[in-house]
Amino acid sequence: MTAVLIILGIIALLAGLLGTIYPAIPGLGLMFAGAWLLGYAGDYQIFGSSTLVFLGVVAAIGTAMDYVAGMLGAKYTGASKPAVWGAFIGGIGGAFFSLPGLLFGPMIGAAAGEFVARKDMLQAGKVSIGTFIGFIIGTVAKIGCALTIVLTLLLMWAVSWFA
């Protein structure tokens, strides 16, 4: 049973790493679940409760940052509520169209929402660019949190060899 839990934990970690790039997969949540499975498989001897609490906080902050960064990018450029909703809907719709949809879906949605709200093409373009920059910042934050999770797990595992 322990081997199955370890294999499932590693699969969850790898799927989570993929999810940090592809937004349709809850990357950091999967990575935390994988860390918890690894901790459970080892009776919390290597990955204890304090490590798992730290990893949970990192996953929560990274997930929140992903959402907040896109909104702040749009709000920084003066986006209206329809533009924010357009970015949200465009992001969900873009997930079905692979990488180009993921990149351009929120931009197109934000631009369309802003144009509908204010009938100003220049402002719609600014909001679109701001949304894209926010998306990039959120993705970088998620990748940083994912690396923190992986490096913490590797460090705790390496330390356990000498303890």
C-alpha positions in Angstrom: 0.0 0.0 0.0 2.9 2.4 0.8 4.3 2.0 -2.7 0.9 2.8 -4.3 0.7 6.0 -2.1 4.2 7.0 -3.1 3.4 6.5 -6.8 0.2 8.4 -6.6 1.9 11.2 -4.7 4.6 11.5 -7.4 2.0 11.4 -10.2 0.1 14.2 -8.4 3.3 16.2 -8.1 4.1 15.8 -11.8 0.5 16.6 -12.9 0.6 19.6 -10.6 3.8 20.8 -12.3 2.0 20.5 -15.6 -0.9 22.5 -14.1 1.3 25.4 -13.3 1.6 26.1 -17.0 -1.8 24.9 -18.1 -4.5 26.7 -16.1 -7.2 24.1 -16.7 -5.4 21.8 -14.2 -5.3 22.9 -10.6 -1.5 22.7 -10.4 -0.6 23.8 -6.9 -3.6 22.0 -5.3 -2.4 18.8 -7.0 1.1 19.4 -5.8 -0.1 19.8 -2.3 -2.1 16.7 -2.5 0.9 14.8 -3.8 3.0 16.1 -0.9 0.3 15.1 1.6 0.2 11.6 0.0 4.0 11.3 0.3 3.8 12.5 3.9 1.0 10.0 4.7 2.9 7.1 3.0 5.9 7.8 5.3 3.7 8.2 8.5 4.7 11.9 8.5 8.2 11.1 9.5 9.9 12.8 6.6 7.2 15.3 5.7 5.7 16.3 9.0 2.8 18.5 9.8 4.9 21.7 9.9 6.2 21.0 6.4 2.7 20.2 5.1 1.3 23.4 6.7 4.1 25.4 5.0 3.4 23.7 1.7 -0.4 24.4 2.1 0.3 28.1 2.7 2.6 28.3 -0.4 0.0 26.5 -2.5 -2.8 28.9 -1.3 -0.7 32.0 -1.8 0.3 30.9 -5.3 -3.3 30.0 -6.3 -4.6 33.3 -5.0 -1.7 35.2 -6.6 -2.7 33.7 -10.0 -6.2 35.1 -9.8 -5.3 38.4 -8.2 -2.5 39.2 -10.6 -4.8 39.0 -13.6 -7.4 41.2 -11.9 -4.8 43.7 -10.8 -3.4 43.8 -14.4 -6.8 44.6 -15.7 -7.7 47.1 -12.9 -4.3 48.9 -13.3 -5.3 49.8 -16.8 -8.8 51.0 -15.6 -10.8 48.0 -16.7 -14.6 48.0 -16.2 -16.5 45.2 -14.6 -17.6 43.8 -18.0 -13.9 43.7 -19.0 -13.0 41.7 -15.9 -15.9 39.3 -16.5 -14.9 39.1 -20.2 -11.3 38.1 -19.2 -12.7 35.4 -16.9 -15.1 34.0 -19.5 -12.3 34.3 -22.2 -10.0 32.4 -19.9 -12.4 29.6 -19.4 -13.3 29.4 -23.1 -9.7 29.6 -24.1 -8.8 26.6 -22.1 -10.5 24.5 -24.7 -8.2 25.8 -27.5 -4.8 24.7 -26.1 -2.0 27.2 -25.6 -3.2 29.9 -28.1 -6.6 29.9 -26.4 -5.0 30.2 -23.0 -2.9 33.1 -24.0 -5.4 35.0 -26.2 -8.8 34.0 -24.6 -8.5 36.3 -21.6 -7.1 39.1 -23.7 -9.9 38.9 -26.3 -12.5 38.6 -23.5 -11.2 41.6 -21.6 -11.0 43.7 -24.8 -14.5 42.7 -25.8 -15.9 43.4 -22.4 -14.2 46.8 -22.2 -15.3 47.7 -25.7 -18.9 46.8 -24.9 -18.8 48.9 -21.7 -17.1 52.0 -23.0 -17.0 51.9 -26.8 -13.4 52.9 -26.8 -11.0 50.8 -28.8 -7.9 52.3 -27.4 -9.0 51.6 -23.8 -10.0 48.1 -24.8 -6.5 47.5 -26.1 -4.9 48.8 -22.9 -7.1 46.6 -20.8 -6.3 43.7 -23.0 -2.5 44.2 -22.6 -2.9 44.8 -18.8 -4.8 41.5 -18.6 -2.0 39.7 -20.5 0.7 41.1 -18.3 -1.3 40.1 -15.2 -1.6 36.6 -16.6 2.1 36.4 -17.1 2.9 37.7 -13.6 0.4 35.2 -12.1 2.0 32.3 -14.1 5.5 33.3 -12.9 4.2 33.4 -9.3 2.6 30.0 -9.7 5.9 28.6 -11.1 7.8 30.1 -8.2 5.4 28.4 -5.7 5.7 25.1 -7.5 9.4 25.3 -7.4 9.2 26.1 -3.7 7.1 23.0 -3.1 9.4 20.7 -5.1 12.6 22.1 -3.5 11.1 21.8 0.0 10.2 18.2 -0.6 13.6 17.4 -2.0 15.3 19.2 0.9 13.3 17.4 3.5 13.9 14.0 1.8 17.7 14.7 1.6 17.8 15.8 5.3 16.0 12.6 6.3 18.9 10.6 4.9 21.3 12.2 7.5 18.9 12.4 10.5 
